[in-house]
Each structure stands twice: as structure tokens, then as C-alpha cells.
Amino acid sequence: MQKLILSMNTCQWWNTVFIQKNRFFDIMEKHHGGTPWDINDTISNFTADRFFLILSLYNAIECLQKMDIELQRENDKTFETVLKEIEKAANLDDIKNLRDMNEHYLDYLVDLGQKQDQFRTAYKKDGRDILTTAAWTQIDSNADMILLGNVEINKLLRVMEKQLPIVRSKTRKIYDMAMRTMIDYEHLNSIHKR
């Protein structure tokens, strides 16, 4: 039952990443200013979609890590390879910190966050100094770079999109096998009770 649920959750969160990616980029293209006090302001939508993208990324990767632990027990390294590709694009600790800091944004804003020294970052990219926080999005269209905290989001999403068919295929196989096992177990159990 554990593998059944874990495989389904893993695939769902990976799908959610791409739903949120589309929403994030759509609203980013529409964002032309405004304030939260304006009717139908895009900045509030942008803030929500950014937060849910961060949450989706974290959950997708966390589910994949848990699924990888299960597969490693059977000497299956399919997801180990996927995780290594993700780590080439983004540090997994940075993704977790980004999620944590956004969930506890108000604490960090008033200097109470547990990793306050990591909330504000000076980041060097292609010879340029970029100052960022986990709460702000930095967009540099000349360098094809979008930073959410320390995470170069466009780079991470490209890697995850490339790995998506592997995740979908493998989680589907795990799910189908778990379902067959459960059905076989229930069938045997019903025969035994007769």
C-alpha cells in the first residue's frame, strides 16, 4: 500500500510542478505593475503562483527521494539517476530552504528566521553580482536566468521536464504492480476465508 500511494503522490507532485510552472510564467508575462490594492492586480496572483511553484518543486523532489529509498531496497537506481540530474541544476538543500523560508516569510522579514544568514544572499553569475532573498524573484532576461532565492528556477525546470517521462513511466509501473499485488492478496484472502 505504501508504494502505491507514494508512486501516485510522486507523479501527482511532478505534474503539479508543470501546472504551476505554466501559471507562474503566464502571470509573469502579464505582470505590469499594480499593487495589492488595485482591482485584479497581477502582483497578488504572481505571489501566489510563485509560492505554489516553490511548494510543488519541494514536494515533487521530496516524494522522489522517498520513492528512491524504496527502489534502492530492490537495487533499482532509476530515481537515483534522476536525482543526480536535478542536483546538477539546483542544490536540494537550497530548494528545501527556499520552501521553508517562504512558508515562514514573516519570521525572516523581522529577523527571526532560523537560517537568517541564508535568507539574503549575494550571488555571482556570469561575472555579475546579484543580491537576492528567498522572498524575491530576480529575473535577468539577458542571461536567461530566473532566481527564486538561490535556485535558478528556469534551469531546474528544464532538467525536471527532461526527467518527467522517466518519473511518469516508472511511477506508473510501480503503481500498477502495487495494485496487482493488492488485488492478488485480497483474492487469496477471500479464498482462504471460505
C-alpha positions, -999 to 999 in steps of 0.1 A, spaced: 0 0 0 29 24 8 44 21 -27 10 25 -43 4 58 -25 40 70 -28 41 63 -66 8 82 -71 19 111 -49 53 114 -67 36 115 -101 10 140 -89 35 164 -75 57 162 -106 26 170 -127 18 199 -103 52 214 -109 44 219 -146 9 231 -139 24 257 -116 52 265 -140 27 274 -166 7 296 -142 39 312 -129 52 321 -164 18 332 -176 13 356 -148 50 368 -151 43 378 -187 11 396 -177 27 413 -147 29 450 -155 29 466 -121 0 473 -99 -4 470 -62 -24 446 -39 -50 474 -35 -58 476 -73 -87 455 -86 -75 423 -103 -38 431 -96 -14 407 -111 12 410 -83 -10 391 -59 -15 363 -85 22 363 -91 30 360 -54 5 331 -50 17 312 -81 54 317 -71 47 303 -37 28 273 -51 55 266 -76 81 265 -48 59 242 -28 53 219 -58 90 217 -65 99 208 -30 71 182 -27 79 166 -61 116 162 -52 109 150 -16 84 124 -29 110 113 -55 137 110 -28 113 88 -7 105 67 -37 142 63 -45 147 49 -10 121 23 -17 136 14 -51 172 13 -37 160 -15 -13 154 -35 -45 187 -24 -61 168 -2 -86 187 30 -92 163 47 -117 154 76 -94 190 79 -81 200 89 -116 171 114 -119 180 130 -85 216 134 -96 205 152 -127 183 175 -106 212 182 -83 233 194 -112 207 221 -117 200 230 -81 212 222 -47 185 202 -29 192 220 4 186 253 -14 152 241 -26 142 230 10 155 263 24 135 282 -3 103 263 7 109 268 44 118 305 41 87 312 20 65 294 45 80 314 73 85 346 54 72 369 81 96 355 106 125 361 82 112 396 74 115 406 111 149 388 115 135 358 134 142 330 108 163 301 118 186 305 89 186 342 87 222 343 73 209 324 43 178 345 37 197 373 20 223 362 -5 249 378 -27 250 355 -58 276 357 -86 265 346 -120 284 352 -153 306 378 -136 277 398 -122 268 403 -85 232 397 -78 216 404 -44 185 382 -37 164 369 -9 143 338 -7 112 360 -9 120 379 -41 123 367 -76 152 380 -97 147 380 -134 175 386 -159 162 381 -194 196 389 -209 211 359 -191 180 336 -194 180 334 -156 152 335 -131 162 331 -95 139 321 -67 162 326 -37 194 307 -47 176 284 -71 180 291 -108 144 281 -115 144 280 -153 175 257 -153 159 234 -127 126 232 -146 144 223 -179 161 194 -161 128 183 -145 109 185 -178 136 162 -194 132 137 -165 94 138 -164 88 109 -188 111 87 -167 93 97 -135 58 91 -150 68 58 -166 84 44 -135 58 55 -110 31 41 -133 49 7 -133 52 8 -95 16 18 -91 3 -10 -114 25 -36 -97 13 -25 -63 -23 -26 -74 -19 -62 -89 -2 -73 -56 -31 -58 -36 -57 -74 -58 -39 -108 -56 -36 -105 -19 -73 -97 -15 -83 -126 -38 -62 -151 -18 -75 -137 14 -111 -142 2 -104 -178 -9 -88 -185 25 -118 -172 44 -142 -196 25 
